[in-house]
Amino acid sequence: MVAKEKLTIGLVAKPGGTLNYHTGGWRTFRAVINHEKCIGCKRCADSCPDGAPYECAHDGKKKKFCVDYDYCKGCGICAFECPVDAIDMVKEEK
């Protein structure tokens, strides 16, 4: 009888999301938030599948959101969902 060997080459040890793995290195576009236009509604953060937009400040009147480019894939969902067009998708420069 032949003993079965475990195949370990090429397999993912454990699954993980983008919170465990930086994914922004291969994007073509990146989200840039215009803080003058932003109304602090949080729709960008709620719609992002990777959690890239986050609340980075609060001035007492409204929340300010920034983008964590380690996790931004450049998909544009946040820009599409922004009700005041405060997010531009800018070509990534390498």
C-alpha positions as CSV (number, residue, x, y, z in Angstrom):
1,M,0.0,0.0,0.0
2,V,1.4,3.4,-1.0
3,A,1.1,6.3,1.6
4,K,-0.7,9.4,0.4
5,E,1.4,12.5,0.5
6,K,0.0,16.0,1.2
7,L,0.1,18.3,-1.7
8,T,1.4,21.7,-0.4
9,I,2.8,23.4,-3.5
10,G,0.6,26.1,-5.0
11,L,-2.1,25.9,-2.3
12,V,-3.3,28.8,-0.2
13,A,-2.7,28.0,3.4
14,K,-5.8,29.8,4.6
15,P,-8.3,32.1,2.9
16,G,-8.2,35.8,3.6
17,G,-9.7,39.0,2.5
18,T,-8.1,42.3,1.5
19,L,-7.8,43.3,5.1
20,N,-5.1,40.6,5.3
21,Y,-3.5,41.3,2.0
22,H,-2.6,44.6,0.4
23,T,-4.1,44.8,-3.0
24,G,-3.5,48.3,-4.2
25,G,-0.2,47.7,-6.0
26,W,-1.8,46.6,-9.2
27,R,-4.5,49.2,-9.8
28,T,-4.8,51.4,-12.8
29,F,-6.9,54.2,-11.2
30,R,-7.1,55.4,-7.7
31,A,-9.9,57.2,-5.8
32,V,-9.2,60.8,-4.8
33,I,-11.7,62.5,-2.5
34,N,-12.3,66.2,-2.9
35,H,-12.8,67.3,0.7
36,E,-14.4,70.6,-0.4
37,K,-17.3,68.8,-2.1
38,C,-17.6,65.9,0.3
39,I,-20.6,66.0,2.5
40,G,-19.4,63.2,4.9
41,C,-22.3,60.9,4.1
42,K,-20.1,57.7,4.4
43,R,-21.6,56.2,1.2
44,C,-18.1,55.6,-0.2
45,A,-17.0,53.7,2.8
46,D,-20.2,51.7,2.9
47,S,-20.0,50.7,-0.7
48,C,-16.3,49.8,-1.0
49,P,-15.8,46.0,-1.1
50,D,-12.3,46.4,0.4
51,G,-12.9,49.1,3.0
52,A,-10.4,51.5,1.5
53,P,-12.3,54.8,2.3
54,Y,-12.3,55.4,6.1
55,E,-13.2,58.3,8.4
56,C,-10.0,60.2,9.1
57,A,-11.3,63.3,10.8
58,H,-14.3,65.0,12.2
59,D,-14.5,68.8,12.5
60,G,-17.7,68.8,14.5
61,K,-19.9,69.6,11.5
62,K,-19.1,66.7,9.1
63,K,-16.9,63.6,8.8
64,K,-13.9,63.7,6.6
65,F,-13.0,60.5,4.6
66,C,-9.6,59.5,3.3
67,V,-8.6,56.5,1.1
68,D,-6.2,53.8,2.3
69,Y,-4.3,53.1,-1.0
70,D,-2.9,49.8,0.3
71,Y,-6.4,48.4,-0.2
72,C,-7.9,50.6,-3.0
73,K,-8.2,48.5,-6.2
74,G,-9.3,51.4,-8.3
75,C,-12.7,49.8,-9.1
76,G,-14.6,53.1,-9.0
77,I,-17.6,51.9,-7.0
78,C,-17.0,54.7,-4.4
79,A,-17.0,57.3,-7.1
80,F,-20.1,55.9,-8.7
81,E,-22.0,55.9,-5.4
82,C,-21.0,59.4,-4.2
83,P,-24.1,61.6,-4.4
84,V,-22.2,64.8,-4.9
85,D,-19.4,63.6,-7.2
86,A,-16.7,64.3,-4.7
87,I,-14.5,61.4,-5.7
88,D,-12.4,61.4,-8.9
89,M,-10.8,58.3,-10.3
90,V,-7.3,59.4,-11.2
91,K,-4.8,57.4,-13.4
92,E,-2.2,55.8,-11.2
93,E,1.3,56.9,-12.0
94,K,4.0,54.3,-11.4
